[in-house]
Amino acid sequence: MYNRFKRDLEEEKEENPLLFEHFVAEIMSSVRGGTTHVTKSSGDFGIDIEELTEEGLYLGQVKCYNDMNLVGFGPIAIIHSQMVKQDAIGGYVITTSDFTSNARNYAEGLDIDLINGTQLVELWLEHLETKSERVMALNPVPQM
C-alpha cells in the first residue's frame, strides 16, 4: 500500500498526500459507520481526518511510511492534545508501516487506536466487502 501512495522524490513525481488521507477516510466511514471529513492540508494542527459518529467526534492522523520508518509517539501526542482541545471522544493514528514500542506505550489509556499497515489492509478488505454488499443490494443477481 505504501508504494501506491508514497512520494517518489527521486523521479520528482510527488503523489498528492491528500489521496491517502481521502482513501483512509473513506475506509473509516464505511467500516465504522460515521461521516468523515479530510481537513485542509495546512493549518490543521496535525489532524488529517475528522470523523463524526453517533458516539461523538473522533480525530485521525495518517502516516504513509515504508516498513523501515516506524511511527513514534509524536503523532499520538498531537491527536491526544487535539482530542482534549476539541472535546473529541477518541482518535486514531493510521500508518502503512507500524509503531514503535514507545508509541504503543504512550497510547495506552488515551482512547487512541493505533492501526498499522496490516490492520489497514484488513479494514480496506472489510470496506470492499461492505461496498460489494451495497452494490448487490441495489442490483441483485436474478436466481435461476
N, C-alpha and C positions, 0 to 999 in steps of 0.2 A: 504494500500500500504506500509505503514511503516513496518508492520510485515513481508512483503516479503523481504525487503531489509535491515532490521536492523542488527546491530551487536549483536549477542547473546553472551555476555561476560560470563553469568552465566554458560553456558554449554561449554564455550571455543571453540565454533564453530563460528568463525567470517566469515560473508559473505564478499566477496570482495567488497569494496565500489565502485570500478570501474564498477560493474554490474549496479548499479543505475545510474551512470553517462552515461553509454552507452545506457541504457533504455531511459533516458530523451533526449539524443542526437538524438536517432532515432525518437522519437516523434517530436522533434522540426524541424528536417529536413523534415519530412513528412508533417507536418501541415503548416510550413512556407515556404517550397519550396527551402530552401538553402541547402548547404552541411555543415555537422558538423564534427568536429574533437575533440575527447576527448584527453585532454592533459595528459602528464605523471603524475604519482601520487606524485612526489615530485619535487620541483624546478619550479612549475608552477605559482608562485606568486599569488596564490588564484584563478586562472582561471581553471575551470573544462572543459568547452566547448568553442570552437571557432566555430562560425557559419558564413559562408560566403554566403551572399545573393546578388541579383542583386543591392540592395541599398548600400551594403558595409558590413563591419565586425561588428558582434555582439559578445559580450563576456558573458559567463554564469557561474554561480556557483550554485551547488545543495546542499541541506541540507536534509538528511534523519533523521528527528526528529519525536518523538512521539508528541501527541497533548498537552502534558504538557510543552514542550520546544518550545517557540516561537523564531523566528529568529529576532535578534536585528539589529541595523544599521551597525555593523561591516562589514558583507559581502557586503553590498551596498557600503560602503566607498571603499572597496578593488576593487570592479568592476568599480566604477567611476574612481579611480586612474589609473587603467589599461586601461580604455577607453581613457583617456587623453594621457597616455603614448604610446598606440598602435594606436592612431588615429581611434578608433572604433566609429561607429555612434550610437551604442546603446548597451544595456546589459540587463540581466535578472538574478534574483535570484529565484530559484525554490525550494520549500520545500514540504514535505509531511504534515507539520503542518500548521502554519500561521505566521504572522509577528506582532511585537509589534507596537503600535501606533507611537513610536519614529522612527521605521524603515520606516513606511509609510510616515511620515512627512519628513524624511531625503531624501527619494527617489523622492519626488515631484520636477518636473522640471529637472531631471537629465537624462531623456531618458532611465530609467531603469525600466523594467517591474517586478513587484512582483507577482509571481504565487504561490498561496497557494495549499494545498492538494486537495481541491475540484476542483479548476481550472485545476490542473494537471490531475485529473481523466477525466474531460471533454475533455482535449486535447488528452488524451490517447484514449478515445472513438472515437474522430474525426480521429485520426491516424488509428484506426482499421477499421473504415468505409472507409477511403481512400485506405487502403491496400486491403480491400474486393473488392472495385470497380476496382482496378488494376487487381486483380485475375480474376474477372468476365470479364473484357475486353480481357484478354488473353485466357479465356476459357468460352465463352458464353454458357448459357444453351439453348439447342435447343427448339424452340417453337413448341408446339403440336397443 
